[in-house]
Amino acid sequence: MRSALEQASKAQQLGEVPVGAIIVHNERIIGRGFNCPITTRDPTAHAEVMALRDCGYNMNNYRLLNCTLYVTLEPCTMCIGALFHARIERLVYAATDPKTGVCGSIINLPAETRLNHHMQVEGGVLADEASMLLKHFFARRRKKTINAVTCSNAIRQ
């Protein structure tokens, strides 16, 4: 998870929401990714998807069997769907996402028995560190927004 947090820091440096992911196969990192939908102008460029793309390239396969994905934030619907299609065996996430998380926060898609793929899921690993990274990011963003609004209001007066 520490490596996923390093990826999240890379996203933050670009002004992206700090979420990072890695994929491990046979105790080796074979895929890395971080959030970059703003810089890439790609709404699918979530950390998990970027790590899946990197891993698929490195393994020369779209089926990522016997792999574990570590991510700093509970996946959204799009990302969990991609993990299902890739056949990820295990998912480990840090912080829960009460607004879009689908591994128990809003719904629990990995526990849905009617779906054709199932994975082991573990949440809460280094959750405090991942949560603080996100909280600080959004606090800074809100402060910038407030300062910009205050400045533009002062100019108009």
NUMI-924167 format. One record per residue: residue in three letters; x, y, z of N, C-alpha, C in turn. Coordinates in pm, whole numbers, padded with zeros to 5 digits, always signed. Layout:
// residues N
alaXYZXYZXYZ;...
***
This chain:
// residues 157
met+00083-00121+00000+00000+00000+00000+00087+00126+00000;arg+00205+00114+00057+00295+00232+00057+00329+00273-00087;ser+00348+00177-00174+00376+00209-00314+00256+00275-00380;ala+00137+00234-00344+00016+00297-00397+00006+00441-00347;leu+00043+00465-00222+00045+00601-00168+00147+00688-00241;glu+00259+00630-00281+00357+00704-00361+00296+00745-00495;gln+00219+00655-00555+00151+00687-00680+00050+00800-00658;ala-00020+00797-00545-00118+00902-00513-00049+01037-00503;ser+00071+01039-00448+00146+01165-00438+00180+01220-00576;lys+00206+01132-00671+00233+01176-00809+00110+01244-00868;ala-00007+01189-00840-00131+01250-00888-00147+01389-00828;gln-00121+01399-00699-00136+01527-00630-00042+01633-00689;gln+00079+01594-00722+00176+01688-00781+00125+01745-00913;leu+00039+01672-00982-00018+01718-01108-00150+01794-01089;gly-00192+01808-00962-00319+01873-00935-00438+01781-00947;glu-00414+01652-00955-00519+01552-00964-00556+01505-00824;val-00675+01450-00809-00716+01391-00682-00616+01280-00649;pro-00556+01284-00530-00447+01190-00497-00494+01048-00466;val-00509+00972-00572-00540+00830-00560-00436+00755-00641;gly-00381+00651-00581-00279+00572-00648-00310+00424-00639;ala-00256+00347-00733-00280+00203-00735-00157+00130-00787;ile-00140+00009-00738-00037-00081-00790-00099-00220-00804;ile-00039-00301-00891-00082-00440-00906+00039-00528-00881;val+00018-00630-00800+00125-00722-00761+00093-00862-00813;his+00195-00923-00869+00186-01061-00916+00312-01132-00871;asn+00298-01244-00804+00414-01318-00751+00507-01228-00670;glu+00448-01148-00584+00520-01059-00492+00603-00951-00563;arg+00568-00921-00687+00638-00819-00765+00539-00719-00820;ile+00570-00591-00813+00483-00488-00871+00496-00495-01022;ile+00384-00517-01089+00388-00525-01236+00297-00424-01303;gly+00231-00342-01221+00147-00236-01276+00136-00121-01178;arg+00143+00001-01231+00132+00120-01147+00038+00220-01215;gly-00031+00297-01132-00115+00401-01189-00158+00501-01084;phe-00195+00618-01132-00249+00721-01044-00355+00798-01121;asn-00441+00866-01045-00549+00943-01107-00491+01047-01201;cys-00545+01055-01321-00503+01159-01415-00610+01193-01517;pro-00739+01195-01480-00841+01229-01579-00834+01374-01626;ile-00788+01464-01541-00780+01606-01580-00668+01626-01680;thr-00549+01578-01646-00434+01601-01734-00444+01523-01866;thr-00509+01407-01864-00522+01329-01987-00651+01358-02063;arg-00740+01437-01999-00873+01464-02057-00947+01334-02086;asp-00935+01240-01992-00992+01107-02008-01068+01071-01881;pro-01200+01067-01886-01278+01038-01765-01253+00898-01709;thr-01194+00809-01788-01166+00674-01739-01027+00661-01677;ala-00951+00767-01671-00812+00761-01624-00802+00762-01471;his-00878+00674-01407-00867+00655-01262-00743+00572-01234;ala-00695+00579-01112-00573+00508-01072-00580+00359-01105;glu-00694+00297-01073-00708+00153-01097-00698+00120-01245;val-00764+00198-01328-00763+00173-01472-00623+00192-01528;met-00555+00295-01482-00418+00320-01530-00326+00205-01488;ala-00343+00154-01366-00262+00039-01321-00296-00086-01402;leu-00425-00107-01433-00464-00221-01516-00401-00212-01654;arg-00402-00094-01713-00342-00076-01845-00192-00107-01842;asp-00124-00057-01739+00020-00080-01726+00048-00228-01706;cys-00030-00291-01620-00012-00433-01591-00041-00518-01714;gly-00149-00489-01784-00182-00564-01905-00071-00557-02008;tyr-00014-00438-02023+00098-00420-02116+00217-00504-02070;asn+00250-00495-01941+00367-00567-01889+00349-00718-01890;met+00226-00765-01872+00200-00911-01873+00163-00961-02013;asn+00145-00867-02106+00107-00901-02242-00024-00981-02245;asn-00118-00935-02160-00247-01004-02151-00348-00912-02085;tyr-00473-00922-02125-00577-00843-02060-00637-00916-01941;arg-00612-01044-01929-00653-01122-01813-00537-01120-01714;leu-00562-01064-01599-00457-01045-01499-00479-01141-01384;leu-00465-01269-01415-00493-01375-01319-00389-01375-01207;asn-00433-01415-01089-00346-01428-00972-00279-01297-00932;cys-00349-01186-00955-00296-01053-00922-00376-00990-00809;thr-00307-00905-00734-00369-00825-00629-00354-00679-00666;leu-00463-00604-00659-00459-00459-00682-00470-00389-00547;tyr-00374-00300-00519-00375-00216-00400-00410-00075-00446;val-00508-00013-00382-00549+00122-00420-00578+00202-00294;thr-00552+00330-00301-00564+00414-00181-00706+00458-00149;leu-00800+00433-00239-00940+00471-00217-01031+00361-00269;glu-01135+00333-00197-01234+00233-00237-01280+00259-00382;pro-01277+00158-00466-01311+00177-00607-01456+00220-00632;cys-01474+00289-00746-01606+00328-00795-01661+00215-00883;thr-01780+00234-00934-01845+00133-01018-01764+00101-01143;met-01716+00205-01211-01639+00183-01333-01515+00098-01304;cys-01445+00133-01198-01319+00065-01168-01342-00079-01123;ile-01444-00102-01042-01469-00240-00998-01509-00325-01118;gly-01582-00267-01212-01616-00339-01335-01491-00377-01413;ala-01396-00285-01422-01271-00313-01492-01192-00423-01419;leu-01194-00420-01287-01125-00525-01209-01189-00662-01233;phe-01322-00663-01242-01391-00789-01273-01348-00841-01410;his-01350-00754-01510-01316-00796-01646-01171-00843-01657;ala-01083-00785-01578-00942-00824-01579-00918-00953-01500;arg-01018-00994-01423-01010-01114-01339-00908-01098-01225;ile-00902-00977-01170-00817-00953-01052-00865-01047-00940;glu-00772-01112-00875-00806-01210-00772-00836-01145-00636;arg-00760-01038-00607-00772-00978-00474-00761-00827-00486;leu-00843-00757-00408-00843-00611-00402-00816-00569-00258;val-00721-00479-00241-00692-00421-00110-00700-00271-00125;tyr-00785-00207-00045-00796-00061-00053-00776+00001+00084;ala-00740+00128+00082-00711+00201+00206-00838+00267+00259;ala-00869+00385+00211-00981+00466+00262-01112+00428+00197;thr-01219+00435+00274-01353+00415+00217-01395+00542+00144;asp-01487+00527+00051-01540+00641-00023-01692+00642-00007;pro-01741+00723+00089-01884+00723+00117-01971+00780+00005;lys-01911+00842-00095-01990+00900-00205-01997+00810-00328;thr-01888+00739-00359-01889+00657-00481-01835+00516-00461;gly-01797+00478-00342-01738+00346-00318-01838+00233-00330;val-01798+00129-00402-01890+00018-00426-01840-00115-00370;cys-01757-00106-00266-01711-00227-00197-01764-00228-00054;gly-01881-00170-00037-01944-00168+00094-01997-00033+00137;ser-01942+00076+00083-01986+00209+00127-02127+00242+00077;ile-02150+00230-00053-02283+00257-00110-02353+00124-00137;ile-02285+00041-00210-02329-00097-00235-02203-00183-00228;asn-02221-00314-00238-02105-00403-00231-02106-00494-00354;leu-02053-00442-00465-02053-00519-00589-01968-00646-00582;pro-01851-00646-00518-01775-00771-00512-01849-00883-00438;ala-01943-00849-00353-02018-00951-00280-02142-00998-00357;glu-02167-00938-00471-02286-00972-00550-02267-01109-00615;thr-02341-01207-00568-02325-01345-00615-02374-01367-00758;arg-02459-01278-00809-02510-01295-00946-02408-01256-01053;leu-02300-01189-01014-02197-01151-01111-02106-01271-01141;asn-02041-01267-01257-01964-01383-01302-01822-01389-01248;his-01777-01288-01175-01642-01292-01118-01648-01245-00974;his-01568-01305-00892-01562-01269-00751-01416-01253-00711;met-01393-01165-00617-01256-01141-00570-01257-01124-00419;gln-01144-01150-00361-01127-01123-00218-01110-00972-00203;val-01171-00915-00099-01161-00771-00077-01122-00745+00068;glu-01026-00656+00085-00984-00613+00218-00975-00461+00216;gly-01042-00397+00310-01038-00251+00318-00975-00204+00446;gly-00935-00078+00448-00883-00016+00568-00733-00022+00587;val-00658-00074+00490-00513-00084+00502-00450+00055+00481;leu-00386+00108+00582-00328+00244+00582-00434+00349+00550;ala-00554+00324+00598-00667+00414+00570-00643+00555+00621;asp-00585+00569+00739-00562+00703+00795-00469+00786+00707;glu-00363+00724+00658-00270+00797+00571-00336+00838+00440;ala-00410+00748+00379-00478+00779+00253-00585+00885+00274;ser-00658+00875+00383-00763+00974+00413-00704+01112+00435;met-00595+01119+00508-00531+01249+00533-00482+01313+00404;leu-00426+01233+00316-00379+01284+00186-00496+01347+00110;leu-00609+01278+00108-00728+01330+00039-00785+01453+00109;lys-00795+01450+00240-00849+01564+00316-00765+01689+00296;his-00633+01674+00302-00544+01790+00282-00557+01844+00140;phe-00566+01755+00043-00581+01796-00097-00707+01880-00115;phe-00820+01830-00066-00946+01902-00084-00953+02029+00000;ala-00888+02030+00115-00883+02153+00196-00807+02262+00121;arg-00694+02225+00061-00616+02323-00019-00697+02370-00139;arg-00766+02278-00204-00847+02313-00321-00960+02410-00282;arg-01027+02383-00169-01133+02473-00123-01076+02610-00088;lys-00959+02613-00027-00897+02741+00010-00865+02822-00115;lys-00812+02756-00218-00783+02824-00344-00910+02879-00407;thr-01017+02799-00403-01145+02842-00459-01199+02962-00383;ile-01194+02955-00251-01242+03066-00169-01159+03191-00195;asn-01026+03177-00203-00940+03291-00231-00969+03350-00369;ala-00994+03266-00468-01024+03314-00603-01156+03389-00605;val-01257+03339-00535-01387+03405-00529-01374+03538-00457;thr-01303+03538-00345-01283+03663-00268-01211+03765-00353;cys-01109+03723-00425-01032+03813-00510-01119+03869-00623;ser-01196+03783-00688-01278+03831-00800-01389+03922-00749;asn-01443+03894-00631-01544+03983-00572-01484+04121-00540;ala-01362+04120-00489-01295+04247-00454-01268+04330-00580;ile-01234+04262-00690-01207+04334-00815-01335+04399-00867;arg-01449+04330-00856-01575+04383-00906-01625+04503-00826;gln-01581+04514-00702-01635+04623-00618-01561+04752-00637;
***
